Amino acid sequence: MNYKYIDNLAKQVGGSLRLTALIISRSRQIVKKAPILIETNIDDPVQIAFLELMQGKIRLNEGGAPPPQVSEQKKIEKLLGTPEKSEV
């Protein structure tokens, strides 16, 4: 596979780490017998995932919980307790 395509895909999904996560996730789905979204004779799940992404058949899910706000983080620390500093 041409590195130019990989760089373009990385930019498309927001970076190389996101691209890696997406390809790994989709490859695992394919290994677990998820339906393949493209016509191909390729058996390699990683290559299939790349081709699906290149053809726009899959995309990164931006869902998930947002990071906690500062006030929420303080509530969590208060509930869990903060480690006390030892005097030396």
Beta strands, then each sheet from edge to edge (+ up, - down):
end
